[in-house]
Amino acid sequence: MTEKANEQIDPSRSAPADATLLDVDGLAADILEKLTYQVGKDTIVAQPHDWLRAVTLAIRDRITDKWMESTRKTYEAGSKRVYYLSLEFLIGRLMRDAISNLEMVEAINGALAKFDVNLAELAGLEPDAALGNGGLGRLAACFMESMATVDVPAYGYGIRYVNGLFRQEIADGWQVELPENWLSHGNPWEFHRRESTYEINFGGKVDIIEAAGKEPRYVWKPTERMTAEAYDTPVVGWRAKRVNTLRLWSAEPIDPILLDKFNAGDHIGALQESTKAETLTRVLYPADANPAGQELRLRQEYFFSSASLQDILRRHMQQFNDIRMLPEKVAIHLNDTHPAIAIVEMMRLLIDIHDVEFDEAWDLTNGIFAYTNHTLLPEALETWPVPLFERLFPRHMQLIYAINAKVLLKARKEANASDEAIREISLIDEGASAGCAWAISPFSAPTASTAFPLFIRN
């Protein structure tokens, strides 16, 4: 392995607070132990990818100690947490970043020198977790690392895409887009959290349950069900002052195989539930120029938003057991408007699951959410036909109509809004030639809440 490759990683600038991270002999022993017992290879036959995994696992052990310490401190202090929802996280290769933040470059180089292995060459072999398309995804990754650096307790939530941003090759002078199979050999940085599994639903109808002297209850009866399973990756701040969590969701079928169909000879149909779930988290940004692609995009956005909110509420109730303390302990930040459906999903969870009245649920929701907008061009914002939205999310559509009525009444009363202004503010655009459409936009009702980034228009 060449000296030139070794020079690609800069040496550390100063000693970290935890001097044990600089123990070269200890690192070398840990790397050898990982290679032997986790990878199952002897140094004589180990390949570069074997050394990469061994080094990653040795570094991960040290990060995990800091991670657990950070989590314990947050729980003990009862700190407010930031929850950052993003459809993209362009985290890239993690080993080089982790070693730099831990200021372990010289120590790792010294440990690997004992085995005649070059760190820079190993770092180049690590798959690129291309879970983003560009600036928005890279900013999300940087925000997560920044929050850890300045000691802000935070969780990032996104989708564990099997195929992230495509990789490019040139064939006969033309760019060719190929799948990025970053998970094909596993991801040693992540921890599978099987206990953090939530049901995600689509379609169906809404039943109304009347009771004398009480407000009617609305019960969503979905026709499609799947689960979201969590995979956690530690996010290391500078000098490991704090280690936060990036939680990515993978879709899993409730019934992996329909045995009745399989036994009847319909072997492909027997796997339809698995196919639906796998498709949901297969590709970052499916083409949405056709109705099927548009529907898949909407399903993806709801899937990770719902799973994330269920996880947030479960954690909050487990620690504080008071749903009305949410604004004091929870700050949910939406990275652009892709997770905007989280607003109405939070309303559904508060009203239908936690028995909070509509007006109070709206106040709680406004006290929890904020968002960042990355574009001011209306044509760059997503719009959803009402028939599609109503078919996938009948209960949410009811709540959107109720929210819209509340926003418009407030605009009339407090701002004396004109009919034209009301049409611009409305979540529902009733002037569409092809029917109503739901849009996500930064230009939401200024008289309502700046934390509510939805409105429905054409």
C-alpha positions as CSV (number, residue, x, y, z in Angstrom):
1,M,0.0,0.0,0.0
2,T,1.4,3.3,-1.1
3,E,2.6,6.3,1.0
4,K,0.8,8.6,-1.3
5,A,-2.6,7.1,-0.4
6,N,-1.7,7.5,3.3
7,E,-1.1,11.2,2.9
8,Q,-4.7,11.8,1.9
9,I,-5.9,11.8,5.5
10,D,-4.6,14.7,7.5
11,P,-3.1,14.0,10.9
12,S,-5.0,15.1,14.0
13,R,-4.5,18.6,15.2
14,S,-4.7,18.1,19.0
15,A,-5.3,15.5,21.6
16,P,-8.9,14.6,22.3
17,A,-10.4,14.9,25.8
18,D,-10.4,11.1,26.1
19,A,-6.7,10.1,25.9
20,T,-7.6,6.4,25.8
21,L,-8.6,6.9,22.2
22,L,-4.9,7.4,21.4
23,D,-3.8,4.1,22.8
24,V,-2.2,2.6,19.7
25,D,-1.5,-0.8,21.2
26,G,-5.0,-1.0,22.5
27,L,-6.5,-0.1,19.1
28,A,-4.3,-2.7,17.4
29,A,-5.5,-5.4,19.8
30,D,-9.1,-4.4,19.3
31,I,-8.8,-4.4,15.5
32,L,-7.2,-7.8,15.6
33,E,-10.0,-9.1,17.8
34,K,-12.7,-7.8,15.5
35,L,-10.9,-9.3,12.5
36,T,-10.7,-12.7,14.2
37,Y,-14.1,-13.0,16.0
38,Q,-16.4,-10.7,14.0
39,V,-15.1,-11.0,10.5
40,G,-13.7,-14.5,11.0
41,K,-10.4,-14.0,9.2
42,D,-6.7,-14.4,10.0
43,T,-4.3,-11.6,9.2
44,I,-2.5,-13.8,6.6
45,V,-5.6,-14.1,4.4
46,A,-7.6,-11.0,5.3
47,Q,-8.6,-8.8,2.4
48,P,-8.9,-5.0,2.4
49,H,-12.6,-5.2,2.9
50,D,-12.1,-7.5,5.9
51,W,-9.7,-4.9,7.5
52,L,-12.3,-2.2,6.7
53,R,-15.0,-4.0,8.6
54,A,-12.6,-4.8,11.6
55,V,-11.5,-1.1,11.8
56,T,-15.1,0.1,11.6
57,L,-16.3,-2.1,14.4
58,A,-13.4,-1.1,16.6
59,I,-14.1,2.6,16.1
60,R,-17.9,1.9,16.5
61,D,-17.2,0.4,20.0
62,R,-15.6,3.6,21.1
63,I,-18.4,5.7,19.6
64,T,-21.0,3.6,21.3
65,D,-19.6,4.3,24.8
66,K,-19.9,8.0,24.1
67,W,-23.4,7.5,22.5
68,M,-24.8,5.7,25.6
69,E,-23.3,8.4,27.9
70,S,-25.0,11.1,25.9
71,T,-28.3,9.3,26.0
72,R,-28.1,8.8,29.7
73,K,-27.4,12.5,30.3
74,T,-30.4,13.6,28.2
75,Y,-32.7,11.3,30.1
76,E,-31.4,12.3,33.5
77,A,-31.7,16.0,32.7
78,G,-35.1,15.6,31.1
79,S,-33.8,17.7,28.2
80,K,-35.9,19.0,25.3
81,R,-35.0,17.1,22.1
82,V,-34.8,18.2,18.5
83,Y,-36.3,15.7,16.0
84,Y,-35.1,16.4,12.5
85,L,-37.3,14.8,9.8
86,S,-35.7,14.7,6.3
87,L,-36.4,12.6,3.2
88,E,-32.7,12.8,2.5
89,F,-29.5,12.3,4.5
90,L,-26.4,12.5,2.4
91,I,-24.1,11.2,5.2
92,G,-21.5,9.7,2.8
93,R,-18.6,7.6,4.1
94,L,-18.7,7.6,7.9
95,M,-15.3,6.1,8.9
96,R,-13.1,9.0,7.8
97,D,-15.5,11.5,9.4
98,A,-15.7,9.6,12.7
99,I,-12.0,9.2,13.0
100,S,-11.5,12.9,12.3
101,N,-14.1,13.9,14.9
102,L,-12.6,11.6,17.5
103,E,-9.1,13.0,16.6
104,M,-7.9,9.4,16.2
105,V,-6.2,9.6,12.8
106,E,-2.6,9.2,14.0
107,A,-3.6,6.5,16.5
108,I,-5.5,4.5,13.8
109,N,-2.6,4.9,11.4
110,G,-0.2,3.7,14.0
111,A,-2.3,0.7,14.9
112,L,-2.8,-0.4,11.2
113,A,0.9,0.1,10.6
114,K,1.5,-2.9,12.8
115,F,-0.3,-5.0,10.2
116,D,1.1,-3.2,7.2
117,V,-2.4,-1.9,6.3
118,N,-3.1,1.6,5.0
119,L,-6.0,3.6,6.4
120,A,-6.6,5.8,3.4
121,E,-7.0,2.9,1.1
122,L,-9.5,1.3,3.5
123,A,-11.5,4.5,3.7
124,G,-11.7,4.5,-0.1
125,L,-13.4,1.1,0.0
126,E,-16.3,2.2,2.3
127,P,-19.6,2.3,0.4
128,D,-21.1,5.8,0.1
129,A,-24.4,5.9,1.9
130,A,-26.0,8.1,-0.8
131,L,-29.3,8.7,1.0
132,G,-29.7,12.1,-0.6
133,N,-29.7,13.9,-3.9
134,G,-27.6,17.0,-3.2
135,G,-27.7,20.1,-1.1
136,L,-30.8,19.3,0.9
137,G,-29.5,15.9,2.0
138,R,-26.0,17.2,2.7
139,L,-27.4,20.0,4.8
140,A,-29.4,17.5,6.8
141,A,-26.3,15.4,7.5
142,C,-24.3,18.6,8.5
143,F,-27.1,19.8,10.8
144,M,-27.1,16.4,12.6
145,E,-23.3,16.6,13.1
146,S,-23.5,20.3,14.1
147,M,-26.1,19.6,16.8
148,A,-23.9,16.9,18.2
149,T,-21.0,19.3,18.2
150,V,-22.8,22.0,20.1
151,D,-24.3,19.5,22.5
152,V,-28.0,19.7,21.4
153,P,-29.9,16.4,22.0
154,A,-31.3,15.4,18.7
155,Y,-32.7,12.5,16.6
156,G,-32.6,12.5,12.8
157,Y,-35.4,10.5,11.0
158,G,-35.3,9.3,7.4
159,I,-35.7,6.3,5.1
160,R,-33.2,3.5,4.9
161,Y,-33.2,3.3,1.1
162,V,-31.8,0.1,-0.3
163,N,-30.7,2.0,-3.4
164,G,-29.8,5.6,-2.8
165,L,-28.7,8.2,-5.3
166,F,-27.7,6.4,-8.5
167,R,-24.1,6.0,-9.4
168,Q,-22.9,7.2,-12.8
169,E,-20.8,5.5,-15.5
170,I,-19.9,6.6,-19.0
171,A,-20.7,4.2,-21.8
172,D,-19.9,5.1,-25.4
173,G,-19.6,8.8,-24.3
174,W,-23.0,8.8,-22.6
175,Q,-23.9,9.0,-18.9
176,V,-25.5,5.8,-17.6
177,E,-27.4,5.7,-14.3
178,L,-27.0,2.5,-12.3
179,P,-28.4,1.5,-8.8
180,E,-26.2,2.4,-5.8
181,N,-26.2,-0.9,-3.8
182,W,-24.6,0.5,-0.7
183,L,-26.3,-2.1,1.5
184,S,-25.3,-5.2,-0.5
185,H,-22.6,-6.2,2.0
186,G,-24.3,-4.9,5.1
187,N,-23.7,-1.7,7.1
188,P,-21.5,-2.2,10.1
189,W,-22.3,1.3,11.5
190,E,-26.0,0.6,12.1
191,F,-27.9,-1.1,14.9
192,H,-31.2,-2.8,14.1
193,R,-33.9,-1.8,16.7
194,R,-36.5,-4.6,16.3
195,E,-38.4,-3.3,19.4
196,S,-38.9,0.1,17.6
197,T,-41.5,-1.2,15.1
198,Y,-44.7,0.7,14.2
199,E,-47.6,-0.1,12.0
200,I,-48.2,2.1,9.0
201,N,-51.5,2.1,7.2
202,F,-53.0,3.2,3.9
203,G,-56.4,3.3,2.3
204,G,-59.7,2.1,3.7
205,K,-62.5,4.2,5.2
206,V,-63.4,6.1,8.3
207,D,-66.1,5.0,10.7
208,I,-68.0,7.5,12.9
209,I,-68.9,6.3,16.4
210,E,-71.6,8.4,18.0
211,A,-72.1,8.6,21.8
212,A,-74.8,10.5,23.7
213,G,-73.4,13.7,25.1
214,K,-70.0,13.3,23.6
215,E,-68.2,14.4,20.5
216,P,-68.3,11.7,17.7
217,R,-65.2,9.6,17.4
218,Y,-63.6,8.8,14.1
219,V,-62.0,5.4,13.5
220,W,-59.7,4.8,10.5
221,K,-60.2,1.3,9.1
222,P,-57.3,0.9,6.7
223,T,-57.1,-1.8,3.9
224,E,-53.3,-1.8,3.7
225,R,-50.9,-2.4,6.6
226,M,-47.1,-2.7,6.9
227,T,-44.5,-2.0,9.5
228,A,-41.6,0.4,9.9
229,E,-38.5,-1.0,11.5
230,A,-35.8,1.2,12.9
231,Y,-32.0,1.1,12.2
232,D,-29.9,3.5,14.3
233,T,-26.6,5.0,13.3
234,P,-24.6,7.1,15.8
235,V,-23.7,10.7,14.7
236,V,-20.5,11.9,16.3
237,G,-19.9,15.6,17.0
238,W,-16.5,17.2,17.1
239,R,-14.3,15.6,19.8
240,A,-17.4,13.4,20.7
241,K,-18.8,16.0,23.0
242,R,-22.1,14.4,22.1
243,V,-23.2,11.5,20.0
244,N,-26.7,11.8,18.6
245,T,-28.9,9.3,16.7
246,L,-29.8,9.0,13.0
247,R,-32.8,6.6,12.9
248,L,-33.7,5.3,9.4
249,W,-36.9,3.3,8.7
250,S,-37.1,0.2,6.7
251,A,-40.5,-1.1,5.5
252,E,-41.5,-4.7,6.3
253,P,-44.6,-6.7,5.4
254,I,-46.9,-7.9,8.2
255,D,-47.5,-11.1,6.2
256,P,-44.3,-11.8,4.2
257,I,-45.9,-14.6,2.2
258,L,-49.6,-15.3,1.7
259,L,-49.6,-19.1,2.0
260,D,-53.2,-19.6,0.7
261,K,-52.1,-17.9,-2.6
262,F,-48.8,-19.8,-2.7
263,N,-50.5,-23.2,-2.2
264,A,-53.0,-22.3,-4.9
265,G,-50.2,-21.9,-7.3
266,D,-50.1,-18.1,-7.4
267,H,-46.5,-17.9,-6.3
268,I,-46.0,-14.3,-7.5
269,G,-49.2,-13.1,-5.9
270,A,-48.2,-14.8,-2.7
271,L,-45.4,-12.2,-2.3
272,Q,-47.4,-9.1,-3.1
273,E,-47.3,-7.8,0.5
274,S,-43.5,-8.2,0.6
275,T,-43.2,-6.5,-2.8
276,K,-45.3,-3.5,-1.7
277,A,-43.2,-3.0,1.5
278,E,-39.9,-3.5,-0.3
279,T,-40.8,-1.1,-3.0
280,L,-41.5,1.6,-0.5
281,T,-37.9,1.9,0.7
282,R,-36.2,0.6,-2.4
283,V,-35.2,3.8,-4.2
284,L,-34.6,7.4,-3.3
285,Y,-36.9,9.7,-5.2
286,P,-38.9,7.5,-7.6
287,A,-39.7,9.1,-10.9
288,D,-43.1,10.8,-10.3
289,A,-43.9,11.8,-13.9
290,N,-46.6,9.0,-13.9
291,P,-49.4,8.4,-11.4
292,A,-47.7,5.3,-10.0
293,G,-44.5,7.2,-9.2
294,Q,-46.4,10.1,-7.7
295,E,-48.3,7.7,-5.4
296,L,-45.1,5.9,-4.4
297,R,-43.5,9.3,-3.5
298,L,-46.5,10.2,-1.3
299,R,-46.5,6.8,0.3
300,Q,-42.8,7.2,1.2
301,E,-43.4,10.6,2.7
302,Y,-46.2,9.4,4.9
303,F,-44.4,6.2,5.8
304,F,-41.4,7.8,7.4
305,S,-43.3,10.7,8.9
306,S,-45.9,8.5,10.6
307,A,-43.2,6.1,11.9
308,S,-41.1,9.0,13.2
309,L,-44.1,10.7,15.0
310,Q,-45.2,7.4,16.6
311,D,-41.6,6.9,17.8
312,I,-41.5,10.5,19.2
313,L,-44.8,10.2,21.0
314,R,-43.9,6.8,22.4
315,R,-40.6,8.2,23.8
316,H,-42.2,11.3,25.2
317,M,-45.0,9.4,27.0
318,Q,-42.5,6.8,28.3
319,Q,-40.5,9.5,29.9
320,F,-43.0,12.2,30.9
321,N,-46.4,10.6,30.6
322,D,-48.1,13.9,29.8
323,I,-49.1,14.6,26.2
324,R,-49.7,18.3,27.0
325,M,-45.9,18.7,27.8
326,L,-45.0,18.1,24.2
327,P,-44.1,21.7,23.3
328,E,-41.9,21.8,26.4
329,K,-39.9,18.7,25.5
330,V,-40.2,18.2,21.8
331,A,-39.2,20.3,18.8
332,I,-39.8,18.7,15.4
333,H,-38.1,20.3,12.5
334,L,-39.1,19.5,8.9
335,N,-36.3,19.6,6.3
336,D,-38.2,21.2,3.4
337,T,-41.8,20.3,2.8
338,H,-41.4,16.6,2.0
339,P,-42.5,15.6,5.5
340,A,-45.2,18.2,5.7
341,I,-47.8,15.4,6.0
342,A,-46.4,15.0,9.5
343,I,-48.5,18.0,10.5
344,V,-51.8,16.3,9.9
345,E,-50.5,13.0,11.0
346,M,-49.7,14.5,14.4
347,M,-53.2,15.9,14.6
348,R,-54.6,12.4,13.8
349,L,-52.4,10.8,16.5
350,L,-53.3,13.4,19.1
351,I,-57.0,13.3,18.4
352,D,-57.7,9.7,17.5
353,I,-55.1,7.9,19.7
354,H,-54.5,10.2,22.6
355,D,-58.0,11.7,22.9
356,V,-57.0,15.3,22.6
357,E,-59.7,17.8,21.5
358,F,-59.2,19.3,18.0
359,D,-58.5,22.9,19.2
360,E,-56.0,21.8,21.8
361,A,-54.4,19.3,19.4
362,W,-53.9,22.2,16.9
363,D,-52.3,24.4,19.6
364,L,-50.0,21.6,20.6
365,T,-49.1,20.9,17.0
366,N,-48.3,24.6,16.3
367,G,-46.1,24.6,19.4
368,I,-44.0,21.6,18.2
369,F,-43.3,22.1,14.5
370,A,-41.0,24.3,12.5
371,Y,-39.5,23.8,9.0
372,T,-36.8,24.9,6.6
373,N,-37.8,25.8,3.1
374,H,-35.2,25.3,0.3
375,T,-37.1,26.9,-2.7
376,L,-39.4,29.8,-3.4
377,L,-40.6,28.5,-6.8
378,P,-44.2,27.2,-6.8
379,E,-43.4,24.8,-9.6
380,A,-40.8,23.1,-7.5
381,L,-43.4,22.3,-4.8
382,E,-45.3,19.0,-4.6
383,T,-49.0,18.9,-5.4
384,W,-51.3,16.0,-4.8
385,P,-54.7,15.3,-6.4
386,V,-57.4,15.2,-3.9
387,P,-58.8,11.8,-5.2
388,L,-55.3,10.2,-4.6
389,F,-54.9,11.8,-1.2
390,E,-58.4,10.8,-0.2
391,R,-57.9,7.2,-1.3
392,L,-54.7,6.7,0.6
393,F,-55.5,8.8,3.7
394,P,-59.3,9.3,4.2
395,R,-58.9,10.3,7.8
396,H,-56.2,12.8,7.1
397,M,-58.3,14.4,4.4
398,Q,-61.1,15.0,6.9
399,L,-58.6,16.7,9.2
400,I,-57.2,18.8,6.3
401,Y,-60.7,20.1,5.6
402,A,-61.2,20.9,9.3
403,I,-57.8,22.7,9.5
404,N,-58.6,24.6,6.3
405,A,-61.9,25.8,7.7
406,K,-60.1,27.0,10.9
407,V,-57.4,28.8,9.0
408,L,-59.9,30.6,6.6
409,L,-62.2,31.6,9.5
410,K,-59.2,33.1,11.3
411,A,-58.1,34.9,8.2
412,R,-61.5,36.4,7.7
413,K,-61.9,37.4,11.4
414,E,-58.4,38.7,12.2
415,A,-57.1,39.9,8.9
416,N,-60.3,40.8,7.1
417,A,-59.0,38.8,4.2
418,S,-60.7,39.4,0.8
419,D,-62.2,36.6,-1.3
420,E,-59.0,36.6,-3.5
421,A,-56.8,36.3,-0.4
422,I,-58.9,33.5,0.9
423,R,-58.5,31.6,-2.4
424,E,-54.7,32.1,-2.1
425,I,-54.6,31.0,1.5
426,S,-56.8,28.0,1.2
427,L,-55.4,24.5,1.5
428,I,-57.8,23.4,-1.2
429,D,-57.7,24.9,-4.7
430,E,-61.2,24.7,-6.0
431,G,-60.4,26.3,-9.3
432,A,-58.4,23.4,-10.8
433,S,-59.5,22.2,-14.2
434,A,-58.4,18.7,-13.4
435,G,-59.8,18.6,-9.9
436,C,-58.5,19.7,-6.6
437,A,-54.9,19.1,-5.6
438,W,-53.0,19.3,-2.4
439,A,-49.8,21.2,-2.4
440,I,-47.0,21.7,0.1
441,S,-45.8,25.3,0.1
442,P,-43.9,27.8,2.2
443,F,-46.7,30.3,1.4
444,S,-49.1,29.0,4.0
445,A,-51.6,31.2,5.7
446,P,-49.7,34.0,7.4
447,T,-52.5,34.5,9.9
448,A,-52.3,30.9,11.0
449,S,-49.1,29.4,12.2
450,T,-45.7,29.8,10.6
451,A,-45.0,26.2,11.7
452,F,-47.7,24.9,9.3
453,P,-46.1,24.4,5.9
454,L,-49.1,22.9,4.0
455,F,-51.6,24.2,1.8
456,I,-53.7,22.7,-0.9
457,R,-53.8,24.3,-4.3
458,N,-53.3,23.7,-8.0
